[in-house]
Amino acid sequence: MFTMGFRQIGRTGVATLRRLPRRQLLWTGAALLIVIAAVRFVPLPTALQMRDWARDLGPWFPLAFLGAHTIVTVLPFPRTAFTLAAGLLFGTQLGVLLAVVASTASAVLALWAVRALGWKLSALHHRPAVKSVDDQLLRRGWIAVMSMRLIPAVPFSVLNYAAGASAVRALPYTLATFVGLLPGTLAVVVLGDALTGHISPTLFAVSLATSAIGVLGILYEIRRYKRTHTEIPDPESSGEPERVGR
């Protein structure tokens, strides 16, 4: 069965290639050959050479990196690329400082941008469920933000935009973002630093542990929310006919 499926996929691919213009196939093949030749014959710098290059650029380069990281990741751009680069170019200590500060600043800018554009959950407060969630975020949103920051699988920009649309306060959001991003950022920066030969497996274990803490924090908040918002049935709306006194 699997063999027949693969054969069908192969036939479909061949038929698609046959329908393409010959000139387009030639240009595609030429581009692939150029890429392969470049990878094979062009000497690429090693990780240590890239770090030496970053140091030779002078003290302004970390500031330029900080600014680029902050501005670019306001958009839905993968933050991990900058975090890895921070460890590769600047080492663990300076890399973690740059990555966490830039990510926190980017998260705050995204929060303000969403609110400046008027994207707010308060516009949906006529729906009781939305108003209830927004009120909860206003009171305890920092716990939800910090817990989700501890989980690497949660997209950075999506959480920024969602928090911006909610009623979570800016200062608790900023502090929760800084604290929540620190462990995961540390692990990724160490991974970038490891490309130069400095390996610390303990920090990866710390990252896994903080992820587990983040998941437990989210589960606790969900359970607490459900417990405090349990609906008490209204006897007048239970559907039973009202009994008239005998």
Secondary structure, DSSP 4 states (H G I P E B T S, - for coil): -HHHHHHHHHHHHHHHHHHS-HHHHHHHHHHHHHHHHHHHHSPPPPHHHHHHHHHHT-THHHHHHHHHHHHHTTSS--HHHHHHHHHHHHHHHHHHHHHHHHHHHHHHHHHHHHHHTT--GGGGTTSHHHHHHHHHHHHHHHHHHHHHHT-TTS-HHHHHHHHHHS---HHHHHHHHHHHHHHHHHHHHHHHHHTTT---HHHHHHHHHHHHHHHHHHHHHHHHHHHHTPPPPPGGGSSPPPPPP-
